[in-house]
Amino acid sequence: MKQFMKKHDIWLRLLSILLAFVLWIVVRDIENPIKPTTIHDVPVKLTGTEQLMNNYNLSVIEYTTTIDVRVEGPNNEITDSTFRKKVSATIDVSGITDGAGEYALTPQITTGSYNVDSTGTEPSTVRVLVDKVTSETVPVRVETTGTAADGSRPGTPEPTTTKEVTISGPEAELKEVAYAYGTIDVTGKSSTFTGDCSIALYNDAGEPITGTHVTCQTDTVTVRVPIYPVESVPLTVSLTDGETLKEEQVNVSINPSSITLIGDQKTLAGITEINLGTIALDDVRTGVPVEMEIPLPEGVRLDNGQPSTAEVTISVKEQEDVSTRKIQVTKFVPTDTAQSQTPYSVSVLTESVEIELRGSESALKQVDINSLSIGLTFDSVSLGLGTHKVKGIVAATGLPSGVTLVSGDVEVEIEITGPGGEQTVTPPEATDTTQDGGEDMAQGGGADTDAVPPEEGGDGT
């Protein structure tokens, strides 16, 4: 090894390099030439903002925050490790007097106590945007996310700290903000709780506000989230016996058979069923669903997706000797209460109306179809020319014992024409006019002599 170092003069070469470096340091410190350099990303500071607000009610909305500064000075100063910290750029906005808008201002550069001069900046001017800043309030909306514990449902979150937040910014941009929105997680929750919720600003389209100069006084609100127990409650209906159909002879089908309710635990505990109301068996057509409103007890509400109505269908038990017979009635007895002074002629357009009779199969076979008619009572002068739908009442004579007529709304279409058969098209709203002749017929008013009232035991009303 020694021979190798001696042969190649390693020590001599290392000494030469060291002496060259020392000589360079000495020359640099003695001569210290003037050199240029660039300081990158120098922060821009604003001054005069208070005067701008006080004098013109303007604020700086946006500006160029950093620039590159070119300087020139003694080499030992511009390479000093603390020199960069001494370089600063300042923009004075107090001189802005032309109102809201965008300005290009020249930054002032300082280098502290260093003997260094600034030769320029990149960019050469700083962009400054000023505008009038106002404030207004917007509502806070909070929704839940996640799934509560089994048997529980979250209610509507209620902000407790504030239901409105104040936002500030340029007037034009404030108009875009509709509300502050946030979500709060209810995963696994089984009881009411309170928590903090982050909020952001949204527009009317439900889109978050981004890239604006609007600020909000707070980014979180405290929210109370009610958690309600959920209870499944059966639906029931009450029945009133008829002459030929009793409660024990029928089956009742309710769709849905039960509903889920949300409410206070104590309130739900006291609800064992919900009764839809009463159905008279003499009036209901078997096999035809009847829609009924679901009445809700005070203090509870339907769970999401639950219907507000239910369909009740009455059917006769197979073992019961109760049958139904549907008959097409083609005999109509029109009574025009304005007959003495009307210039019009009336014709019935409906060819037949289906009615339903109920009783034993043998008794239903004995029904004489010719004993059934439909009475119509109307005022042709009030109705006027055209086609109309009027209500009618079914009259039956001589119904066999044990046969009843299932009541129901009957509508018949009539046509009113003038002398010579002329007809004026009735406006759409007139064609929907329905005159109820049922009450008059029931009281015998205006009944045609051909429509004999049912016998006392026929129950044909």
Phi, psi and omega per residue, in radians:
M1 nan -0.800 3.134
K2 -1.074 -0.689 3.129
Q3 -1.100 -0.692 3.139
F4 -1.086 -0.848 -3.120
M5 -1.136 -0.645 3.136
K6 -1.201 -0.700 -3.111
K7 -1.128 -0.678 -3.057
H8 -1.763 0.105 3.084
D9 0.950 0.784 -3.094
I10 -1.061 -0.802 -3.107
W11 -1.088 -0.638 -3.129
L12 -1.174 -0.683 -3.119
R13 -1.198 -0.740 3.106
L14 -1.090 -0.693 3.130
L15 -1.123 -0.639 -3.127
S16 -1.149 -0.735 3.136
I17 -1.116 -0.767 3.137
L18 -1.083 -0.756 3.132
L19 -1.126 -0.608 3.137
A20 -1.169 -0.714 3.131
F21 -1.128 -0.775 3.120
V22 -1.094 -0.717 3.133
L23 -1.095 -0.657 3.133
W24 -1.161 -0.674 3.105
I25 -1.115 -0.770 -3.128
V26 -1.094 -0.768 -3.117
V27 -1.150 -0.704 -3.138
R28 -1.097 -0.776 -3.101
D29 -1.223 -0.525 -3.119
I30 -1.376 -0.848 -3.058
E31 -1.509 -0.676 3.094
N32 0.760 1.233 -3.056
P33 -1.168 2.720 3.066
I34 -1.415 2.244 -3.111
K35 -2.362 2.671 3.059
P36 -1.637 2.728 3.023
T37 -2.767 2.906 -3.137
T38 -2.125 2.252 3.072
I39 -1.733 2.057 -3.054
H40 -1.575 2.641 3.006
D41 0.944 0.899 3.060
V42 -1.393 2.175 3.140
P43 -1.100 2.452 3.097
V44 -1.694 2.228 3.122
K45 -1.816 2.521 3.123
L46 -1.803 2.445 2.999
T47 -2.281 2.778 3.095
G48 1.447 0.196 -3.118
T49 -1.183 -0.626 3.141
E50 -1.159 -0.741 3.111
Q51 -1.107 -0.661 3.138
L52 -1.107 -0.698 3.126
M53 -1.251 -0.810 -3.077
N54 -1.151 -0.672 -3.041
N55 -1.499 -0.614 -3.003
Y56 -2.285 0.094 -3.111
N57 0.929 0.746 3.127
L58 -2.074 2.585 3.086
S59 -2.268 2.676 3.060
V60 -1.365 2.057 -3.106
I61 -1.572 -0.680 -3.069
E62 -2.722 2.560 3.085
Y63 -2.782 2.860 3.089
T64 -1.249 2.112 -2.977
T65 -1.562 -0.423 3.117
T66 -2.420 2.662 3.070
I67 -2.462 2.897 3.017
D68 -1.742 2.334 -3.085
V69 -1.994 2.205 3.059
R70 -1.662 2.261 -3.129
V71 -2.293 2.864 3.117
E72 -2.505 2.291 -3.110
G73 -3.042 -3.115 3.128
P74 -0.967 2.446 -3.067
N75 -1.017 -0.676 -3.099
N76 -1.219 -0.400 3.134
E77 -1.507 -0.774 -3.098
I78 -1.255 -0.279 3.082
T79 -1.731 0.006 3.090
D80 -1.108 2.407 -3.066
S81 -1.137 -0.389 -3.122
T82 -1.680 -0.065 -3.059
F83 -1.103 -0.762 -3.080
R84 -0.991 -0.658 -3.114
K85 -1.174 -0.379 -3.113
K86 -1.520 -0.247 -3.131
V87 -1.435 2.225 -3.135
S88 -2.423 2.675 3.108
A89 -2.173 2.333 -3.071
T90 -2.285 2.442 3.058
I91 -2.110 2.214 3.110
D92 -1.758 1.990 -3.093
V93 -1.689 0.011 -3.109
S94 -1.155 -0.320 -3.117
G95 -1.488 -0.026 3.123
I96 -1.305 2.129 -3.082
T97 -2.267 -0.022 -3.037
D98 -1.666 0.261 3.067
G99 1.511 -2.946 -3.087
A100 -1.124 2.531 3.120
G101 2.724 -2.999 -3.133
E102 -1.882 2.329 -3.083
Y103 -2.209 2.645 3.025
A104 -1.977 1.893 -3.072
L105 -1.961 2.521 -3.134
T106 -1.491 2.198 -3.117
P107 -1.315 2.585 3.040
Q108 -1.690 2.216 -3.066
I109 -1.871 2.311 3.034
T110 -2.203 2.596 -3.123
T111 -2.138 0.347 3.110
G112 1.238 -2.446 -3.101
S113 -1.537 0.028 -3.132
Y114 -1.305 2.519 3.138
N115 -1.495 1.089 -3.061
V116 -2.211 2.419 3.130
D117 -1.880 2.506 3.058
S118 -1.507 2.303 -3.128
T119 -1.859 0.007 3.116
G120 2.628 3.021 3.131
T121 -2.360 2.849 3.081
E122 -2.337 1.923 0.007
P123 -1.250 2.922 -3.083
S124 -1.309 -0.443 3.087
T125 -2.233 2.771 -3.135
V126 -1.830 2.280 3.110
R127 -1.406 2.229 -3.137
V128 -2.260 2.196 3.119
L129 -1.929 2.161 3.132
V130 -2.133 2.581 -3.134
D131 -2.750 2.874 3.056
K132 -1.283 2.350 -3.127
V133 -1.954 2.197 3.092
T134 -2.166 3.050 -3.133
S135 -2.293 2.618 3.019
E136 -2.711 3.006 -3.127
T137 -1.953 2.564 3.070
V138 -2.275 2.636 -3.125
P139 -1.251 2.738 3.084
V140 -1.788 2.255 3.070
R141 -2.077 2.321 3.141
V142 -2.285 2.368 3.075
E143 -2.161 2.760 3.142
T144 -1.640 2.648 3.007
T145 -2.223 2.822 -3.141
G146 1.465 -3.127 -3.094
T147 -2.123 2.229 3.126
A148 -1.220 3.020 -3.141
A149 -1.076 2.755 3.118
D150 -0.964 2.388 3.136
G151 1.416 0.155 -3.123
S152 -2.297 2.643 3.079
R153 -2.387 2.431 3.090
P154 -1.364 2.512 3.017
G155 -1.573 -2.886 -3.141
T156 -1.350 2.166 3.101
P157 -1.071 2.454 -3.103
E158 -2.149 1.931 3.058
P159 -1.051 2.312 -3.098
T160 -1.819 -0.571 -3.135
T161 -1.300 -0.732 3.117
T162 -2.826 2.483 3.074
K163 -1.718 -0.086 3.078
E164 -2.426 2.623 3.076
V165 -2.196 2.620 3.129
T166 -1.607 2.272 3.089
I167 -2.073 2.609 -3.122
S168 -2.285 2.588 3.109
G169 2.819 -3.067 3.108
P170 -1.055 2.514 -3.077
E171 -0.975 -0.769 -3.091
A172 -1.103 -0.643 -3.103
E173 -1.401 -0.477 3.096
L174 -1.114 -0.539 -3.120
K175 -1.121 -0.387 -3.122
E176 -1.356 -0.336 -3.043
V177 -1.520 2.196 -3.140
A178 -1.819 -0.647 -3.092
Y179 -2.901 2.907 3.018
A180 -1.800 2.319 -2.988
Y181 -2.229 2.511 3.071
G182 -2.688 2.931 3.096
T183 -2.242 2.679 3.105
I184 -2.367 2.376 -3.029
D185 -1.462 2.327 3.135
V186 -2.009 0.241 -3.067
T187 -0.950 2.161 3.068
G188 1.348 0.008 -3.094
K189 -1.331 2.406 3.117
S190 -2.145 -0.020 3.120
S191 -2.546 2.811 -3.120
T192 -1.036 2.412 -3.117
F193 -2.498 2.900 3.111
T194 -2.165 2.388 -3.140
G195 -2.685 2.944 3.116
D196 -1.571 2.538 -3.068
C197 -2.341 2.234 3.062
S198 -1.330 2.455 -3.128
I199 -2.182 2.708 3.063
A200 -2.435 2.852 -3.080
L201 -1.571 2.431 -3.102
Y202 -2.298 2.738 3.074
N203 -1.697 -3.111 -3.086
D204 -1.101 -0.449 -3.121
A205 -1.437 0.037 -3.131
G206 1.369 0.386 -3.135
E207 -1.863 2.476 3.131
P208 -1.159 2.516 3.101
I209 -1.438 2.096 3.133
T210 -2.297 2.732 3.046
G211 1.182 0.413 3.111
T212 -1.962 3.107 -3.135
H213 -1.904 0.405 3.122
V214 -1.523 2.341 3.101
T215 -2.079 2.679 -3.123
C216 -1.989 2.537 -3.083
Q217 -1.154 -0.397 -3.140
T218 -2.615 2.693 3.097
D219 -1.983 0.075 3.073
T220 -2.463 2.612 3.029
V221 -2.337 2.702 3.063
T222 -1.599 2.332 -3.016
V223 -2.229 2.391 3.008
R224 -1.769 2.187 -3.116
V225 -1.998 1.923 3.084
P226 -1.289 2.373 3.064
I227 -2.016 2.098 -3.068
Y228 -1.841 2.498 2.981
P229 -1.272 2.655 -3.135
V230 -2.002 2.317 -3.099
E231 -2.237 2.346 3.054
S232 -1.575 2.164 -3.050
V233 -2.130 2.269 3.132
P234 -1.269 2.662 3.080
L235 -1.775 2.448 3.117
T236 -2.307 2.961 3.092
V237 -2.534 2.579 3.092
S238 -1.716 2.509 -3.127
L239 -2.069 2.489 3.049
T240 -1.932 2.156 -3.106
D241 -1.051 2.525 3.033
G242 -1.881 -3.035 -3.117
E243 -1.255 -0.694 -3.088
T244 -1.927 -0.079 -3.103
L245 -2.391 2.107 -3.111
K246 -1.907 2.852 -3.095
E247 -1.029 -0.671 -3.095
E248 -1.266 -0.143 -3.117
Q249 -1.670 -0.039 -3.023
V250 -2.145 2.751 2.945
N251 -1.864 2.513 3.135
V252 -2.036 2.195 3.080
S253 -2.037 2.198 3.139
I254 -2.077 2.233 3.132
N255 -2.187 1.977 0.034
P256 -1.356 2.772 -3.131
S257 -1.369 -0.359 3.118
S258 -2.633 2.835 3.092
I259 -2.335 2.779 3.085
T260 -1.800 2.293 -3.099
L261 -1.979 2.647 3.064
I262 -2.095 2.368 3.123
G263 3.078 -3.015 3.105
D264 -1.095 2.468 -3.093
Q265 -1.012 -0.726 -3.117
K266 -1.159 -0.701 3.133
T267 -1.154 -0.783 -3.128
L268 -1.109 -0.602 -3.116
A269 -1.099 -0.452 -3.114
G270 -1.562 -0.007 -3.122
I271 -1.833 1.932 3.129
T272 -1.716 -0.412 3.104
E273 -2.846 2.891 3.041
I274 -2.162 2.079 -3.135
N275 -1.561 2.188 -3.092
L276 -1.316 -0.393 -3.108
G277 2.403 -2.844 -3.059
T278 -2.011 2.408 3.074
I279 -2.085 2.213 3.081
A280 -1.475 2.104 -3.067
L281 -1.141 -0.412 3.083
D282 -1.235 -0.378 -3.023
D283 -1.801 -0.199 -3.026
V284 -1.687 2.450 3.078
R285 -1.553 2.203 -3.096
T286 -1.189 2.434 3.124
G287 1.428 -0.063 -3.130
V288 -1.864 2.060 -3.107
P289 -1.088 2.458 3.069
V290 -1.992 2.155 -3.140
E291 -1.482 2.280 -3.105
M292 -2.313 2.468 3.084
E293 -1.209 2.557 3.086
I294 -1.663 1.884 3.137
P295 -1.330 2.290 -3.112
L296 -1.789 2.282 3.050
P297 -1.098 2.702 -3.138
E298 -1.122 2.394 3.071
G299 1.647 0.024 3.105
V300 -2.272 2.859 3.084
R301 -2.544 2.848 3.136
L302 -1.282 2.475 3.029
D303 -1.166 2.771 -3.139
N304 -0.986 2.341 3.106
G305 1.513 -0.071 -3.140
Q306 -1.431 2.459 -3.119
P307 -1.310 2.713 3.096
S308 -1.661 -0.115 3.101
T309 -2.294 2.819 3.080
A310 -2.330 2.663 3.108
E311 -1.818 2.211 -3.137
V312 -1.935 2.202 3.134
T313 -2.095 2.200 3.116
I314 -1.762 2.239 3.079
S315 -2.301 2.619 -3.121
V316 -1.463 2.367 3.112
K317 -1.100 2.518 -3.050
E318 -1.056 -0.645 -3.056
Q319 -1.377 -0.113 -3.105
E320 -1.512 2.503 3.132
D321 -1.529 1.057 3.124
V322 -2.271 2.179 -3.133
S323 -2.219 2.927 3.057
T324 -2.204 2.628 3.093
R325 -2.342 2.169 3.118
K326 -1.707 2.260 -3.040
I327 -2.236 2.441 3.052
Q328 -1.589 1.986 3.126
V329 -1.576 2.177 -3.097
T330 -1.979 -0.031 -3.107
K331 -1.698 2.097 -3.121
F332 -2.063 2.412 -3.138
V333 -2.105 1.564 -3.129
P334 -1.394 2.439 3.069
T335 -2.236 1.985 3.137
D336 -1.660 1.948 -3.118
T337 -1.180 -0.267 3.109
A338 -1.812 0.422 -3.019
Q339 -1.065 -0.590 -3.061
S340 -1.249 -0.460 -3.104
Q341 -2.124 0.066 -3.080
T342 -1.420 2.436 3.041
P343 -1.611 0.072 -2.999
Y344 -1.744 2.803 3.008
S345 -1.966 2.550 -3.075
V346 -2.165 2.333 3.052
S347 -2.293 2.566 3.141
V348 -1.575 2.158 -3.133
L349 -1.550 -0.536 -3.129
T350 -1.201 2.255 -3.099
E351 -1.419 -0.663 -3.124
S352 -2.772 2.771 3.098
V353 -2.292 2.304 -3.133
E354 -1.456 2.289 3.051
I355 -2.168 2.927 -3.114
E356 -2.202 2.285 3.051
L357 -1.922 2.593 -3.115
R358 -2.267 2.444 3.110
G359 2.902 -2.899 3.094
S360 -1.277 2.684 -3.086
E361 -1.044 -0.699 -3.124
S362 -1.171 -0.675 -3.139
A363 -1.215 -0.649 -3.124
L364 -1.131 -0.547 -3.140
K365 -1.186 -0.367 -3.087
Q366 -1.514 -0.074 -3.099
V367 -1.191 2.260 3.080
D368 -1.560 1.985 -3.097
I369 -1.045 -0.553 -3.117
N370 -1.189 -0.231 3.133
S371 -1.466 -0.035 -3.094
L372 -1.825 2.356 3.081
S373 -2.570 2.868 3.130
I374 -2.112 2.061 3.123
G375 -1.583 2.402 -3.125
L376 -2.162 2.303 3.064
T377 -2.174 2.226 -3.064
F378 -2.726 2.951 3.105
D379 -2.091 1.830 -3.057
S380 -1.143 -0.543 -3.141
V381 -1.186 -0.735 3.131
S382 -1.174 -0.663 -3.118
L383 -1.272 -0.761 -3.130
G384 1.454 3.121 -3.092
L385 -1.137 2.599 3.086
G386 2.126 -2.958 3.122
T387 -1.787 2.502 -3.090
H388 -2.502 2.692 3.002
K389 -1.840 2.182 -3.135
V390 -2.166 2.670 3.114
K391 -1.434 2.582 3.106
G392 -2.301 2.935 3.105
I393 -2.225 2.381 -3.109
V394 -1.448 2.260 3.072
A395 -1.979 2.420 -3.133
A396 -2.370 2.438 3.091
T397 -2.149 2.468 3.051
G398 1.177 0.557 3.069
L399 -1.143 2.426 3.107
P400 -1.045 2.676 3.108
S401 -1.051 2.389 3.135
G402 1.540 0.057 3.098
V403 -1.921 2.275 3.122
T404 -2.151 2.699 3.098
L405 -1.672 2.109 3.106
V406 -1.311 2.052 -3.074
S407 -1.277 2.731 3.116
G408 -3.117 2.849 3.133
D409 -1.215 2.322 3.096
V410 -2.095 2.232 3.106
E411 -2.099 2.376 -3.120
V412 -2.257 2.416 3.137
E413 -1.670 2.249 3.116
I414 -2.117 2.817 3.088
E415 -2.185 2.270 3.119
I416 -1.919 2.151 -3.141
T417 -2.150 2.776 -3.137
G418 -1.559 -3.034 3.106
P419 -1.010 2.380 3.135
G420 1.365 0.145 3.088
G421 1.471 0.127 -3.124
E422 -1.165 2.582 -3.100
Q423 -2.455 2.355 3.045
T424 -1.848 2.313 -3.129
V425 -1.131 2.184 -3.112
T426 -1.394 2.385 3.096
P427 -0.956 2.677 -3.089
P428 -0.918 -0.692 -3.095
E429 -1.188 -0.450 3.138
A430 -1.276 -0.578 -3.113
T431 -1.195 -0.330 3.120
D432 -1.503 -0.119 -3.100
T433 -1.178 2.186 -3.132
T434 -2.109 2.030 3.100
Q435 -1.592 2.287 -3.102
D436 -1.574 1.826 3.124
G437 -1.647 -0.016 -3.049
G438 -1.099 -0.739 -3.069
E439 -1.142 -0.737 3.140
D440 -1.100 -0.709 -3.118
M441 -1.172 -0.693 -3.130
A442 -1.101 -0.545 -3.106
Q443 -1.617 -0.018 3.119
G444 1.479 0.042 -3.088
G445 -1.309 2.139 3.048
G446 1.282 0.206 -3.106
A447 -1.255 2.452 3.113
D448 -1.281 2.617 -3.098
T449 -1.151 -0.357 3.132
D450 -1.323 -0.355 -3.103
A451 -1.685 1.542 -3.112
V452 -1.371 2.295 -3.141
P453 -1.024 2.599 -3.140
P454 -1.070 2.654 3.070
E455 -1.170 2.837 -3.034
E456 -1.011 -0.608 -3.111
G457 -1.629 0.000 -3.066
G458 -1.427 -0.401 3.139
D459 0.898 0.774 -3.066
G460 -1.483 0.046 3.100
T461 -1.541 nan nan
